[in-house]
């Protein structure tokens, strides 16, 4: 497998170094198919071309890499995003944007190779499988060195936590490399985005209540998930969608 890569960095020498490092990557291999010195050029390139992976610098003139990553979620949701920057303090924000990896300059080939491997796994798992209404019957997960198939019908929710997404069934929890945006697009209306960090199966929702939010230190909306009886936070803008999902169960 050879991954196609778009490099976005305002420094020509930085782009040249990444090209050189990518040429030495073999597992998987990578081919640079495009370069852009800033966000508008990257968006224009993606309107006419396609790539598997975007290597984004964070600090660039105009719209920075974080803003570009948000745009890519709309115009190129299939792409795996890897941030490449000299500033480590943006890492948490990067993973909130569901980046595959976050590399600090100077980039080492071994770290770049590892980021490409994660991108390849995410892309492979995001490929749609045949199923009802264009959805997927199973999801591939890794558990203690084994590759397992988890039926979508058993999934209660997905929750993003820093670098990974947790898949929860009634009996087990698994870690995925997929992003919530990719899962939401793949699985369709059977799952509802209740919060920026959570995607819940409609059939698993049982109640919507105002409850204390331990993380925020205040009261907020939460949905109860059955059969685990866990409560997941619901953002205010998603309350109508959750109410509609609960009404549809009656």
VMD Tcl script that draws the C-alpha trace (Angstrom):
set ca {
  {0.00 0.00 0.00}
  {1.26 3.48 -0.93}
  {-0.30 6.50 0.79}
  {-0.72 9.72 -1.18}
  {0.32 12.79 0.82}
  {-0.36 16.52 0.71}
  {2.24 18.68 2.52}
  {1.10 22.08 3.83}
  {3.87 24.29 5.27}
  {4.84 27.90 4.59}
  {8.57 27.05 4.74}
  {9.99 25.56 1.55}
  {12.89 23.90 3.41}
  {10.43 22.21 5.78}
  {8.46 20.83 2.82}
  {11.68 19.62 1.22}
  {12.73 17.80 4.40}
  {9.36 16.08 4.69}
  {9.60 15.01 1.05}
  {13.02 13.49 1.77}
  {11.79 11.67 4.88}
  {8.70 10.35 3.10}
  {10.86 8.97 0.31}
  {12.58 6.76 2.91}
  {9.32 5.44 4.39}
  {8.47 1.91 3.32}
  {5.87 0.46 5.72}
  {3.67 1.87 4.35}
  {5.29 3.73 1.48}
  {4.24 7.29 0.76}
  {4.05 9.44 -2.36}
  {3.88 13.24 -2.20}
  {1.18 14.27 -4.67}
  {0.83 17.91 -3.67}
  {2.31 20.82 -1.73}
  {0.83 24.08 -0.48}
  {2.45 27.04 1.33}
  {-0.74 28.10 3.14}
  {-4.33 27.08 3.89}
  {-6.09 28.71 0.88}
  {-3.72 26.98 -1.53}
  {-4.35 23.66 0.21}
  {-8.13 24.08 -0.05}
  {-7.85 25.01 -3.73}
  {-5.66 21.95 -4.39}
  {-8.16 19.65 -2.69}
  {-11.01 20.96 -4.84}
  {-9.24 19.42 -7.82}
  {-7.24 16.53 -6.35}
  {-7.36 13.90 -3.64}
  {-4.84 12.61 -1.07}
  {-4.93 10.04 1.72}
  {-2.93 12.05 4.26}
  {-2.38 15.76 4.97}
  {0.80 16.82 6.80}
  {-0.09 20.22 8.27}
  {2.11 22.84 9.86}
  {0.31 24.63 12.70}
  {1.68 28.16 12.47}
  {1.28 29.65 8.99}
  {0.38 33.11 7.68}
  {-3.39 33.63 7.63}
  {-5.48 30.63 8.62}
  {-3.33 28.29 10.71}
  {-3.16 24.50 10.54}
  {-5.87 24.06 13.17}
  {-8.33 26.16 11.17}
  {-7.38 24.27 8.02}
  {-7.98 20.93 9.75}
  {-11.51 22.05 10.63}
  {-12.12 22.95 6.98}
  {-10.79 19.59 5.82}
  {-13.41 17.81 7.95}
  {-16.00 19.27 5.57}
  {-14.29 19.21 2.18}
  {-12.12 16.10 2.59}
  {-13.51 13.98 5.47}
  {-11.72 10.90 4.15}
  {-8.26 12.39 4.80}
  {-6.08 11.46 7.75}
  {-4.51 14.60 9.29}
  {-1.05 14.67 10.84}
  {0.21 17.91 12.39}
  {3.90 18.72 11.97}
  {5.04 21.67 14.06}
  {7.75 23.10 16.28}
  {5.20 23.89 19.00}
  {4.18 20.99 21.26}
  {1.62 23.04 23.23}
  {-1.05 22.55 20.55}
  {-1.18 18.76 20.89}
  {-4.40 18.55 22.94}
  {-6.26 20.78 20.49}
  {-4.92 18.68 17.61}
  {-6.40 15.48 18.99}
  {-9.70 17.23 19.70}
  {-9.72 17.81 15.94}
  {-9.25 14.03 15.57}
  {-5.77 14.19 14.09}
  {-4.04 10.87 13.50}
  {-0.78 12.09 15.04}
  {1.15 15.17 16.16}
  {4.84 15.38 15.22}
  {7.27 17.97 16.56}
  {10.10 19.36 14.46}
  {12.74 18.28 13.71}
  {10.78 15.23 12.58}
  {12.48 11.84 12.76}
  {11.81 9.28 10.05}
  {10.79 6.66 12.63}
  {8.08 8.94 14.06}
  {6.85 9.88 10.60}
  {6.69 6.19 9.66}
  {4.66 5.46 12.80}
  {2.25 8.29 11.92}
  {1.79 6.85 8.42}
  {1.04 3.43 9.91}
  {-1.69 4.95 12.09}
  {-3.08 6.78 9.07}
  {-3.13 3.55 7.05}
  {-5.03 1.74 9.83}
  {-7.59 4.52 10.10}
  {-8.12 4.64 6.34}
  {-8.51 0.86 6.17}
  {-11.06 0.79 8.99}
  {-13.01 3.69 7.47}
  {-13.64 1.85 4.21}
  {-17.39 1.24 4.08}
  {-18.58 -2.33 4.21}
  {-21.74 -3.51 2.49}
  {-24.76 -3.32 4.75}
  {-28.28 -1.96 5.19}
  {-28.82 1.57 3.85}
  {-25.15 1.82 2.88}
  {-24.01 1.31 6.47}
  {-21.59 -1.19 8.00}
  {-22.31 -4.52 9.65}
  {-19.03 -4.82 11.57}
  {-16.17 -2.70 12.82}
  {-12.59 -3.94 13.01}
  {-10.89 -3.46 16.39}
  {-7.55 -4.49 17.83}
  {-7.60 -6.14 21.24}
  {-4.47 -7.54 22.90}
  {-2.79 -8.22 19.59}
  {-5.88 -9.76 18.00}
  {-8.01 -8.30 15.21}
  {-11.71 -8.62 16.05}
  {-14.99 -7.85 14.31}
  {-17.54 -6.07 16.49}
  {-21.09 -5.99 15.09}
  {-22.39 -2.44 14.84}
  {-25.64 -3.71 16.36}
  {-23.74 -4.31 19.64}
  {-22.20 -0.82 19.86}
  {-23.69 1.49 22.50}
  {-21.52 4.54 21.90}
  {-18.19 5.93 20.73}
  {-16.32 8.47 22.87}
  {-13.25 10.48 21.88}
  {-10.54 10.70 24.55}
  {-7.32 12.48 23.56}
  {-5.60 10.35 20.90}
  {-8.16 7.58 20.63}
  {-11.84 6.76 20.33}
  {-13.37 4.25 22.75}
  {-15.98 1.86 21.38}
  {-18.35 0.63 24.11}
  {-20.54 -2.46 23.99}
  {-22.57 -3.89 26.87}
  {-19.69 -6.22 27.77}
  {-16.45 -4.64 26.53}
  {-14.58 -1.47 25.64}
  {-12.23 -1.26 22.67}
  {-9.89 1.41 21.31}
  {-10.19 2.61 17.72}
  {-8.03 4.77 15.48}
  {-11.12 6.06 13.64}
  {-12.30 9.63 14.19}
  {-15.84 10.40 15.33}
  {-16.47 12.30 12.09}
  {-15.53 9.25 10.02}
  {-17.69 6.97 12.15}
  {-20.63 9.38 12.01}
  {-20.42 9.54 8.22}
  {-20.03 5.78 7.85}
  {-22.75 4.66 10.27}
  {-25.43 7.15 9.31}
  {-28.62 7.99 11.23}
  {-28.46 4.95 13.52}
  {-26.06 6.99 15.69}
  {-26.50 10.52 17.05}
  {-23.67 12.97 17.80}
  {-24.66 14.06 21.32}
  {-21.48 16.02 22.02}
  {-18.29 16.89 20.16}
  {-16.69 13.91 21.90}
  {-19.50 11.33 21.78}
  {-21.61 9.42 19.26}
  {-24.47 7.31 20.71}
  {-26.66 4.59 19.20}
  {-30.30 5.70 18.99}
  {-31.50 2.32 20.26}
  {-29.30 2.64 23.39}
  {-30.75 5.98 24.57}
  {-33.14 5.72 27.52}
  {-33.46 9.15 29.17}
  {-32.40 12.80 28.93}
  {-31.94 14.75 32.16}
  {-30.23 17.75 33.69}
  {-27.42 16.40 35.83}
  {-24.26 17.68 37.59}
  {-21.32 17.85 35.18}
  {-18.23 16.80 37.15}
  {-15.82 17.98 34.46}
  {-17.37 21.45 34.10}
  {-18.36 21.81 37.76}
  {-21.89 22.81 36.80}
  {-25.19 21.31 35.71}
  {-25.76 20.18 32.15}
  {-27.77 17.83 29.95}
  {-26.90 14.11 29.87}
  {-28.30 11.02 28.17}
  {-28.58 7.62 29.88}
  {-27.25 4.71 27.86}
  {-28.67 1.21 28.33}
  {-27.88 -1.46 29.43}
  {-24.78 -0.01 31.15}
  {-26.75 2.89 32.71}
  {-23.91 5.30 31.96}
  {-24.63 9.02 31.58}
  {-22.96 10.89 28.71}
  {-22.88 14.68 28.43}
  {-25.11 16.26 25.78}
  {-24.22 19.67 24.36}
  {-27.01 22.24 24.33}
  {-27.14 22.35 20.53}
  {-27.63 18.56 20.39}
  {-30.48 18.39 22.95}
  {-33.19 18.59 20.21}
  {-31.60 15.69 18.31}
  {-31.53 13.54 21.46}
  {-35.15 14.41 22.27}
  {-36.14 13.42 18.73}
  {-34.27 10.12 19.03}
  {-35.99 9.32 22.33}
  {-39.41 10.25 20.91}
  {-38.81 7.89 18.02}
  {-38.45 4.98 20.45}
  {-41.98 5.33 21.79}
}
mol new
graphics top color blue
foreach p $ca { graphics top sphere $p radius 0.5 }
foreach p [lrange $ca 0 end-1] q [lrange $ca 1 end] { graphics top cylinder $p $q radius 0.2 }
display resetview
